[in-house]
Amino acid sequence: MAFTGAEKIQIRRFCGYPVFGNSPGTGLGYRFHPYYEALEWKMNHLCAEEERLVREMYLPRLAQLETDLFDQTRENLDTDAATGWTHNQAEHRDRAALFDDLRRRFCGYLGVPPGPDLGQGGIRVMV
């Protein structure tokens, strides 16, 4: 079963690539890069077992880590210490590192370099 449009958007985002848009080809405009095209090819040509792993293992975990990164950190911004509990001052950084680590592992599984949103070690899209 092929990935839905929404799943492809999530895959691109989690791999650190910018929005795709509605153009019929990937070779148009600023977004063209061989790695971007490779990601699109991979999304359209994974076998059923590989798609299932992406759909059932990577996408839900990445979505949960992204949600936790913002929701859990936001909820703890007003508390530094409470009875029996002390706030982790590096919580946001630790959550972001865990999220980005899984994003990089996801890119490795797909066989594409991390996109420009993942910074160091990724690719740069030329404007």
OpenMM code with the backbone's topology and positions (N, CA, C; nanometers):
from openmm import Vec3, app, unit

residues = "MET ALA PHE THR GLY ALA GLU LYS ILE GLN ILE ARG ARG PHE CYS GLY TYR PRO VAL PHE GLY ASN SER PRO GLY THR GLY LEU GLY TYR ARG PHE HIS PRO TYR TYR GLU ALA LEU GLU TRP LYS MET ASN HIS LEU CYS ALA GLU GLU GLU ARG LEU VAL ARG GLU MET TYR LEU PRO ARG LEU ALA GLN LEU GLU THR ASP LEU PHE ASP GLN THR ARG GLU ASN LEU ASP THR ASP ALA ALA THR GLY TRP THR HIS ASN GLN ALA GLU HIS ARG ASP ARG ALA ALA LEU PHE ASP ASP LEU ARG ARG ARG PHE CYS GLY TYR LEU GLY VAL PRO PRO GLY PRO ASP LEU GLY GLN GLY GLY ILE ARG VAL MET VAL".split()
positions = [
    Vec3(0.0851, -0.1183, 0.0000),
    Vec3(0.0000, 0.0000, 0.0000),
    Vec3(0.0893, 0.1241, 0.0000),
    Vec3(0.0663, 0.2152, -0.0893),
    Vec3(0.1489, 0.3353, -0.1014),
    Vec3(0.1215, 0.4315, 0.0143),
    Vec3(0.2192, 0.5140, 0.0434),
    Vec3(0.2017, 0.6164, 0.1458),
    Vec3(0.0966, 0.7172, 0.1007),
    Vec3(0.0206, 0.7657, 0.1948),
    Vec3(-0.0753, 0.8717, 0.1644),
    Vec3(0.0011, 1.0032, 0.1497),
    Vec3(-0.0670, 1.1040, 0.0978),
    Vec3(-0.0050, 1.2358, 0.0879),
    Vec3(0.0363, 1.2887, 0.2244),
    Vec3(-0.0484, 1.2671, 0.3248),
    Vec3(-0.0179, 1.3142, 0.4609),
    Vec3(0.1041, 1.2413, 0.5176),
    Vec3(0.1159, 1.1120, 0.4913),
    Vec3(0.2328, 1.0373, 0.5399),
    Vec3(0.3608, 1.0861, 0.4729),
    Vec3(0.3533, 1.1166, 0.3441),
    Vec3(0.4708, 1.1687, 0.2728),
    Vec3(0.5144, 1.3031, 0.3303),
    Vec3(0.4181, 1.3862, 0.3645),
    Vec3(0.4510, 1.5156, 0.4261),
    Vec3(0.5252, 1.4923, 0.5571),
    Vec3(0.4749, 1.3996, 0.6388),
    Vec3(0.5406, 1.3689, 0.7660),
    Vec3(0.6812, 1.3137, 0.7428),
    Vec3(0.6976, 1.2259, 0.6470),
    Vec3(0.8294, 1.1685, 0.6183),
    Vec3(0.9273, 1.2791, 0.5789),
    Vec3(0.8852, 1.3672, 0.4881),
    Vec3(0.9724, 1.4786, 0.4474),
    Vec3(1.0099, 1.5655, 0.5672),
    Vec3(0.9106, 1.6011, 0.6483),
    Vec3(0.9362, 1.6860, 0.7657),
    Vec3(1.0327, 1.6192, 0.8611),
    Vec3(1.0069, 1.4939, 0.8945),
    Vec3(1.0914, 1.4250, 0.9906),
    Vec3(1.2324, 1.4036, 0.9369),
    Vec3(1.2477, 1.3947, 0.8059),
    Vec3(1.3821, 1.3810, 0.7468),
    Vec3(1.4516, 1.5166, 0.7322),
    Vec3(1.3812, 1.6250, 0.7632),
    Vec3(1.4426, 1.7573, 0.7619),
    Vec3(1.4372, 1.8289, 0.6290),
    Vec3(1.3492, 1.7841, 0.5392),
    Vec3(1.3396, 1.8467, 0.4081),
    Vec3(1.2274, 1.9495, 0.4056),
    Vec3(1.2431, 2.0565, 0.3263),
    Vec3(1.1412, 2.1611, 0.3208),
    Vec3(1.0153, 2.1131, 0.2487),
    Vec3(0.9124, 2.1955, 0.2517),
    Vec3(0.7852, 2.1605, 0.1881),
    Vec3(0.8053, 2.1277, 0.0409),
    Vec3(0.7181, 2.0444, -0.0094),
    Vec3(0.7276, 1.9954, -0.1470),
    Vec3(0.6435, 2.0777, -0.2425),
    Vec3(0.5249, 2.1176, -0.2009),
    Vec3(0.4375, 2.1966, -0.2872),
    Vec3(0.3589, 2.1106, -0.3853),
    Vec3(0.3039, 2.1748, -0.4873),
    Vec3(0.2185, 2.1054, -0.5829),
    Vec3(0.2792, 2.0879, -0.7208),
    Vec3(0.4047, 2.1255, -0.7429),
    Vec3(0.4651, 2.1122, -0.8752),
    Vec3(0.4715, 1.9662, -0.9166),
    Vec3(0.4536, 1.9394, -1.0453),
    Vec3(0.4537, 1.8013, -1.0915),
    Vec3(0.5905, 1.7334, -1.0885),
    Vec3(0.6995, 1.8091, -1.0891),
    Vec3(0.8314, 1.7486, -1.0904),
    Vec3(0.9187, 1.8034, -0.9799),
    Vec3(1.0185, 1.7244, -0.9370),
    Vec3(1.1049, 1.7718, -0.8294),
    Vec3(1.2207, 1.8547, -0.8819),
    Vec3(1.2388, 1.8642, -1.0136),
    Vec3(1.3515, 1.9367, -1.0692),
    Vec3(1.3242, 2.0830, -1.0934),
    Vec3(1.2205, 2.1367, -1.0327),
    Vec3(1.1830, 2.2756, -1.0566),
    Vec3(1.2142, 2.3624, -0.9364),
    Vec3(1.2718, 2.4781, -0.9604),
    Vec3(1.2894, 2.5768, -0.8552),
    Vec3(1.3964, 2.5441, -0.7532),
    Vec3(1.3882, 2.6156, -0.6400),
    Vec3(1.4905, 2.6099, -0.5367),
    Vec3(1.4993, 2.4755, -0.4668),
    Vec3(1.3933, 2.3985, -0.4683),
    Vec3(1.3927, 2.2770, -0.3876),
    Vec3(1.4657, 2.1607, -0.4514),
    Vec3(1.5086, 2.1740, -0.5779),
    Vec3(1.5727, 2.0617, -0.6436),
    Vec3(1.7081, 2.0300, -0.5807),
    Vec3(1.7239, 1.9070, -0.5503),
    Vec3(1.8508, 1.8546, -0.5024),
    Vec3(1.8448, 1.7043, -0.5213),
    Vec3(1.9529, 1.6406, -0.5638),
    Vec3(1.9476, 1.4956, -0.5876),
    Vec3(1.8990, 1.4157, -0.4671),
    Vec3(1.9320, 1.4597, -0.3450),
    Vec3(1.8886, 1.3852, -0.2276),
    Vec3(1.7387, 1.3977, -0.2057),
    Vec3(1.6855, 1.5137, -0.2376),
    Vec3(1.5411, 1.5342, -0.2255),
    Vec3(1.4697, 1.4393, -0.3215),
    Vec3(1.5201, 1.4329, -0.4426),
    Vec3(1.4608, 1.3440, -0.5424),
    Vec3(1.4753, 1.1983, -0.4997),
    Vec3(1.5876, 1.1645, -0.4384),
    Vec3(1.6076, 1.0279, -0.3892),
    Vec3(1.5050, 0.9938, -0.2818),
    Vec3(1.4759, 1.0881, -0.1930),
    Vec3(1.3759, 1.0644, -0.0896),
    Vec3(1.2397, 1.0393, -0.1532),
    Vec3(1.2032, 1.1196, -0.2527),
    Vec3(1.0754, 1.1002, -0.3199),
    Vec3(1.0698, 0.9630, -0.3861),
    Vec3(1.1781, 0.9232, -0.4491),
    Vec3(1.1825, 0.7924, -0.5146),
    Vec3(1.1656, 0.6814, -0.4120),
    Vec3(1.2367, 0.6920, -0.3017),
    Vec3(1.2291, 0.5890, -0.1970),
    Vec3(1.0866, 0.5771, -0.1433),
    Vec3(1.0215, 0.6910, -0.1177),
    Vec3(0.8857, 0.6859, -0.0636),
    Vec3(0.7906, 0.6138, -0.1583),
    Vec3(0.8164, 0.6244, -0.2872),
    Vec3(0.7279, 0.5631, -0.3869),
    Vec3(0.7659, 0.4203, -0.4227),
    Vec3(0.8801, 0.3703, -0.3723),
    Vec3(0.9262, 0.2386, -0.4151),
    Vec3(0.9662, 0.1445, -0.3019),
    Vec3(0.9266, 0.1717, -0.1791),
    Vec3(0.9555, 0.0781, -0.0704),
    Vec3(0.8669, -0.0449, -0.0854),
    Vec3(0.9172, -0.1589, -0.0414),
    Vec3(0.8335, -0.2791, -0.0419),
    Vec3(0.7341, -0.2701, 0.0742),
    Vec3(0.6346, -0.3553, 0.0752),
    Vec3(0.5266, -0.3499, 0.1752),
    Vec3(0.5804, -0.3591, 0.3178),
    Vec3(0.6794, -0.4446, 0.3412),
    Vec3(0.7350, -0.4607, 0.4757),
    Vec3(0.8083, -0.3353, 0.5213),
    Vec3(0.8800, -0.2708, 0.4279),
    Vec3(0.9504, -0.1464, 0.4617),
    Vec3(0.8504, -0.0345, 0.4907),
    Vec3(0.7465, -0.0254, 0.4105),
    Vec3(0.6422, 0.0740, 0.4351),
    Vec3(0.5776, 0.0523, 0.5711),
    Vec3(0.5512, -0.0715, 0.6059),
    Vec3(0.4885, -0.1027, 0.7336),
    Vec3(0.5772, -0.0582, 0.8496),
    Vec3(0.7082, -0.0810, 0.8375),
    Vec3(0.8002, -0.0376, 0.9425),
    Vec3(0.7976, 0.1150, 0.9580),
    Vec3(0.7986, 0.1855, 0.8466),
    Vec3(0.7918, 0.3324, 0.8512),
    Vec3(0.6604, 0.3761, 0.9147),
    Vec3(0.5520, 0.3165, 0.8692),
    Vec3(0.4178, 0.3546, 0.9134),
    Vec3(0.3916, 0.3187, 1.0598),
    Vec3(0.4390, 0.2034, 1.1043),
    Vec3(0.4059, 0.1557, 1.2384),
    Vec3(0.5120, 0.1857, 1.3431),
    Vec3(0.6367, 0.1994, 1.3029),
    Vec3(0.7425, 0.2209, 1.4016),
    Vec3(0.7928, 0.3647, 1.4013),
    Vec3(0.8362, 0.4139, 1.2869),
    Vec3(0.8983, 0.5462, 1.2839),
    Vec3(0.7992, 0.6617, 1.2976),
    Vec3(0.6973, 0.6662, 1.2128),
    Vec3(0.6088, 0.7830, 1.2123),
    Vec3(0.5387, 0.8061, 1.3464),
    Vec3(0.4819, 0.7034, 1.4114),
    Vec3(0.4177, 0.7309, 1.5405),
    Vec3(0.5159, 0.7763, 1.6488),
    Vec3(0.6342, 0.7171, 1.6525),
    Vec3(0.7324, 0.7549, 1.7549),
    Vec3(0.7845, 0.8964, 1.7319),
    Vec3(0.8116, 0.9279, 1.6065),
    Vec3(0.8583, 1.0632, 1.5767),
    Vec3(0.7506, 1.1663, 1.6090),
    Vec3(0.6269, 1.1361, 1.5767),
    Vec3(0.5173, 1.2286, 1.6090),
    Vec3(0.5052, 1.2472, 1.7604),
    Vec3(0.5196, 1.1386, 1.8363),
    Vec3(0.5099, 1.1485, 1.9817),
    Vec3(0.6256, 1.2293, 2.0398),
    Vec3(0.7466, 1.2053, 1.9899),
    Vec3(0.8616, 1.2815, 2.0389),
    Vec3(0.8471, 1.4303, 2.0064),
    Vec3(0.7957, 1.4609, 1.8883),
    Vec3(0.7762, 1.6009, 1.8508),
    Vec3(0.6718, 1.6659, 1.9412),
    Vec3(0.5634, 1.5956, 1.9666),
    Vec3(0.4595, 1.6474, 2.0560),
    Vec3(0.5159, 1.6688, 2.1956),
    Vec3(0.5878, 1.5694, 2.2463),
    Vec3(0.6474, 1.5808, 2.3800),
    Vec3(0.7460, 1.6968, 2.3890),
    Vec3(0.8205, 1.7175, 2.2822),
    Vec3(0.9200, 1.8248, 2.2806),
    Vec3(0.8553, 1.9582, 2.3160),
    Vec3(0.7386, 1.9830, 2.2625),
    Vec3(0.6726, 2.1104, 2.2872),
    Vec3(0.5778, 2.1063, 2.4061),
    Vec3(0.4945, 2.0037, 2.4130),
    Vec3(0.3940, 2.0004, 2.5199),
    Vec3(0.4553, 1.9808, 2.6573),
    Vec3(0.5427, 1.8825, 2.6709),
    Vec3(0.6011, 1.8555, 2.8023),
    Vec3(0.6903, 1.9708, 2.8478),
    Vec3(0.7688, 2.0247, 2.7569),
    Vec3(0.8551, 2.1365, 2.7923),
    Vec3(0.7712, 2.2586, 2.8296),
    Vec3(0.6670, 2.2842, 2.7515),
    Vec3(0.5789, 2.3991, 2.7777),
    Vec3(0.5130, 2.3859, 2.9141),
    Vec3(0.4700, 2.2669, 2.9490),
    Vec3(0.4030, 2.2457, 3.0769),
    Vec3(0.4967, 2.2662, 3.1964),
    Vec3(0.6258, 2.2477, 3.1755),
    Vec3(0.7206, 2.2576, 3.2865),
    Vec3(0.7955, 2.3900, 3.2922),
    Vec3(0.7623, 2.4849, 3.2081),
    Vec3(0.8344, 2.6124, 3.2056),
    Vec3(0.8184, 2.6928, 3.3343),
    Vec3(0.7071, 2.6757, 3.4015),
    Vec3(0.6818, 2.7588, 3.5191),
    Vec3(0.7288, 2.6960, 3.6503),
    Vec3(0.7856, 2.5757, 3.6463),
    Vec3(0.8253, 2.5091, 3.7697),
    Vec3(0.9737, 2.4770, 3.7658),
    Vec3(1.0457, 2.5234, 3.8641),
    Vec3(1.1873, 2.4911, 3.8751),
    Vec3(1.2088, 2.3814, 3.9782),
    Vec3(1.1301, 2.3846, 4.0852),
    Vec3(1.1407, 2.2813, 4.1885),
    Vec3(1.0077, 2.2708, 4.2611),
    Vec3(0.9726, 2.1486, 4.2969),
    Vec3(0.8518, 2.1235, 4.3755),
    Vec3(0.8855, 2.0160, 4.4777),
    Vec3(0.7987, 1.9967, 4.5727),
    Vec3(0.8249, 1.8987, 4.6770),
    Vec3(0.8588, 1.7637, 4.6150),
    Vec3(0.9810, 1.7189, 4.6369),
    Vec3(1.0243, 1.5906, 4.5853),
    Vec3(1.0527, 1.5874, 4.4368),
    Vec3(1.0420, 1.7007, 4.3706),
    Vec3(1.0629, 1.7038, 4.2256),
    Vec3(1.1432, 1.8269, 4.1898),
    Vec3(1.2456, 1.8101, 4.1077),
    Vec3(1.3252, 1.9221, 4.0584),
    Vec3(1.3242, 1.9176, 3.9064),
    Vec3(1.2952, 2.0294, 3.8484),
    Vec3(1.2871, 2.0414, 3.7027),
    Vec3(1.4230, 2.0181, 3.6370),
    Vec3(1.4249, 1.9419, 3.5299),
    Vec3(1.5454, 1.9229, 3.4496),
    Vec3(1.5665, 2.0496, 3.3668),
    Vec3(1.6669, 2.1266, 3.4006),
    Vec3(1.6927, 2.2530, 3.3311),
    Vec3(1.7258, 2.2319, 3.1828),
    Vec3(1.7717, 2.1139, 3.1487),
    Vec3(1.8073, 2.0846, 3.0096),
    Vec3(1.6987, 2.0024, 2.9393),
    Vec3(1.5773, 2.0053, 2.9924),
    Vec3(1.4699, 1.9206, 2.9371),
    Vec3(1.4471, 1.9453, 2.7887),
    Vec3(1.4320, 2.0701, 2.7502),
    Vec3(1.4047, 2.0993, 2.6090),
    Vec3(1.5199, 2.0510, 2.5208),
    Vec3(1.6411, 2.0821, 2.5602),
    Vec3(1.7584, 2.0388, 2.4831),
    Vec3(1.7650, 1.8865, 2.4745),
    Vec3(1.7399, 1.8177, 2.5859),
    Vec3(1.7443, 1.6711, 2.5877),
    Vec3(1.6361, 1.6111, 2.4987),
    Vec3(1.5156, 1.6681, 2.5049),
    Vec3(1.4067, 1.6183, 2.4203),
    Vec3(1.4364, 1.6440, 2.2724),
    Vec3(1.4896, 1.7611, 2.2412),
    Vec3(1.5238, 1.7934, 2.1018),
    Vec3(1.6332, 1.6994, 2.0508),
    Vec3(1.7310, 1.6691, 2.1341),
    Vec3(1.8388, 1.5782, 2.0937),
    Vec3(1.7852, 1.4377, 2.0671),
    Vec3(1.6949, 1.3909, 2.1513),
    Vec3(1.6348, 1.2590, 2.1316),
    Vec3(1.5525, 1.2559, 2.0036),
    Vec3(1.4735, 1.3592, 1.9809),
    Vec3(1.3918, 1.3710, 1.8598),
    Vec3(1.4804, 1.3720, 1.7351),
    Vec3(1.5833, 1.4580, 1.7355),
    Vec3(1.6717, 1.4676, 1.6195),
    Vec3(1.7532, 1.3409, 1.5976),
    Vec3(1.7885, 1.2711, 1.7050),
    Vec3(1.8606, 1.1452, 1.6902),
    Vec3(1.7746, 1.0429, 1.6159),
    Vec3(1.6472, 1.0316, 1.6531),
    Vec3(1.5600, 0.9370, 1.5835),
    Vec3(1.5349, 0.9823, 1.4406),
    Vec3(1.5263, 1.1130, 1.4185),
    Vec3(1.5095, 1.1640, 1.2816),
    Vec3(1.6294, 1.1235, 1.1948),
    Vec3(1.7489, 1.1363, 1.2491),
    Vec3(1.8694, 1.0972, 1.1734),
    Vec3(1.8723, 0.9461, 1.1485),
    Vec3(1.8319, 0.8686, 1.2469),
    Vec3(1.8256, 0.7222, 1.2290),
    Vec3(1.7225, 0.6865, 1.1214),
    Vec3(1.6127, 0.7604, 1.1184),
    Vec3(1.5097, 0.7405, 1.0171),
    Vec3(1.5668, 0.7682, 0.8780),
    Vec3(1.6412, 0.8773, 0.8648),
    Vec3(1.7073, 0.9074, 0.7367),
    Vec3(1.8017, 0.7944, 0.6972),
    Vec3(1.8763, 0.7443, 0.7962),
    Vec3(1.9667, 0.6329, 0.7691),
    Vec3(1.8922, 0.5101, 0.7210),
    Vec3(1.7793, 0.4813, 0.7823),
    Vec3(1.6988, 0.3669, 0.7398),
    Vec3(1.6520, 0.3840, 0.5957),
    Vec3(1.6095, 0.5069, 0.5617),
    Vec3(1.5627, 0.5334, 0.4254),
    Vec3(1.6788, 0.5442, 0.3261),
    Vec3(1.7997, 0.5624, 0.3762),
    Vec3(1.9159, 0.5721, 0.2875),
    Vec3(1.9324, 0.7081, 0.2233),
    Vec3(1.8875, 0.8129, 0.2925),
    Vec3(1.9036, 0.9494, 0.2412),
    Vec3(1.9711, 1.0339, 0.3481),
    Vec3(2.0497, 1.1332, 0.3084),
    Vec3(2.1110, 1.2207, 0.4083),
    Vec3(2.0046, 1.3057, 0.4773),
    Vec3(2.0289, 1.3432, 0.6009),
    Vec3(1.9362, 1.4336, 0.6682),
    Vec3(1.9216, 1.5632, 0.5890),
    Vec3(1.8013, 1.6165, 0.5857),
    Vec3(1.7756, 1.7401, 0.5137),
    Vec3(1.8292, 1.8621, 0.5864),
    Vec3(1.8169, 1.9786, 0.5255),
    Vec3(1.8732, 2.1017, 0.5815),
    Vec3(1.8181, 2.1397, 0.7183),
    Vec3(1.6986, 2.0966, 0.7532),
    Vec3(1.6419, 2.1286, 0.8841),
    Vec3(1.7149, 2.0561, 0.9974),
    Vec3(1.7886, 1.9524, 0.9642),
    Vec3(1.8634, 1.8791, 1.0666),
    Vec3(2.0047, 1.9333, 1.0821),
    Vec3(2.0349, 2.0426, 1.0149),
    Vec3(2.1615, 2.1133, 1.0359),
    Vec3(2.2846, 2.0316, 1.0017),
    Vec3(2.3817, 2.0343, 1.0902),
    Vec3(2.5108, 1.9702, 1.0697),
    Vec3(2.4925, 1.8254, 1.0259),
    Vec3(2.5616, 1.7894, 0.9172),
    Vec3(2.5529, 1.6536, 0.8670),
    Vec3(2.4467, 1.6362, 0.7605),
    Vec3(2.3647, 1.7371, 0.7408),
    Vec3(2.2601, 1.7298, 0.6390),
    Vec3(2.3057, 1.7943, 0.5100),
    Vec3(2.2120, 1.8206, 0.4232),
    Vec3(2.2413, 1.8862, 0.2964),
    Vec3(2.1909, 2.0292, 0.3023),
    Vec3(2.2332, 2.1078, 0.2099),
    Vec3(2.1832, 2.2442, 0.2022),
    Vec3(2.1097, 2.2593, 0.0687),
    Vec3(1.9919, 2.3208, 0.0726),
    Vec3(1.9172, 2.3487, -0.0483),
    Vec3(1.9625, 2.4850, -0.0989),
    Vec3(2.0042, 2.4915, -0.2225),
    Vec3(2.0535, 2.6163, -0.2800),
    Vec3(1.9359, 2.7050, -0.3195),
    Vec3(1.9427, 2.8321, -0.2827),
    Vec3(1.8376, 2.9282, -0.3181),
    Vec3(1.8889, 3.0171, -0.4271),
] * unit.nanometer
topology = app.Topology()
chain = topology.addChain("A")
for resn in residues:
    res = topology.addResidue(resn, chain)
    for name in ("N", "CA", "C"):
        topology.addAtom(name, app.Element.getBySymbol(name[0]), res)
